[in-house]
Amino acid sequence: MNPFESTPALNMQGSYSTSNTHKYSVILPTYNERKNLPIIIWLLAKTFQENRLAWEVIVVDDNSPDGTQEVALQLGRVYGEDKIVLKPRAGKLGLGTAYIHGLNFVTGDFVIIMDADFSHHPKFIPQFIRLQQAHNLDIVTGTRYRATSTPYMPDSQPGGVHGWDLKRKFVSRGANFLADTVLNPGVSDLTGSFRLYKVEALRHIITLTVSRGYVFQMEMIVRARALGYTVGEVPITFVDRLFGESKLGADEIVQYGKGVWSLFTSV
């Protein structure tokens, strides 16, 4: 009997006849993303369906006043309530705790974390999956600062950033250079938030991570490396948000610097 035609395999892959029997759960933290959410959900659904993959999206909304939750519920009726799962929280409680909250509801064996503001295009997800499968990696992270993937994959294109002014590019580059020099994690884009995790790896790493806010992503990768998890990188193009305002401010930059020092002295 073909193992991919067994009942457990077919349940994992949904209605698709495919050799990839994994299920991919996207955790999507939102706050005031009413305009962006339908676009990113449509692109995610299109990507997964075209690649014949089982999937779900866990929308973790922090009590957005703009109607984001109502839009998420409508999308659930369109795509299926098993595909778009709304799990709201009472208020703005931070990015790290949003992932912890979302993890309680995922049913896939891989978890994808990404921004809901269209900064991260789902078209890169198949590349993440191919790199992970080729090398059995625990984590694949998107990078804005590499020309090729690591380990090497022939179809990757150089990464980059679109829509940022020179100041913001300088801050981002400087932040990554500081962290790379001090912490030496072997990853080119520590502050990126577009990643694929084996679910058991994510559950382990996230229980040890103490940072919140924008330092959270950096600590996750630094701790993953320290714990011996394997990490690959896929170049991505990062596009500034379509609608709404960036949530990065001076307080987050100061917090980042403190976070680098804290990780240097503790990990």
Protein Blocks (a to p, Z undefined) as FASTA:
>chain_A
ZZklgmklmmmnomadcfblcdcddddddehillmmmmmmmmmmmmmmmnopacdddddd
ehiaklmmmmmmmmmmmnopklmccdddfbdebjklmmmmmmmmgcbfbdcdddfklmac
fklmmmmmmmmmmnopabdcddfkbfbdcdddfkbccdddehiafklmmmmmmmmmmmmm
mnonopablmbccdcddfklmmmmmmmpmbgcjllmmmmmmmmmmnopacdddddddddd
fbdcdfbdfklmmmmmmmmmmmmmmZZ
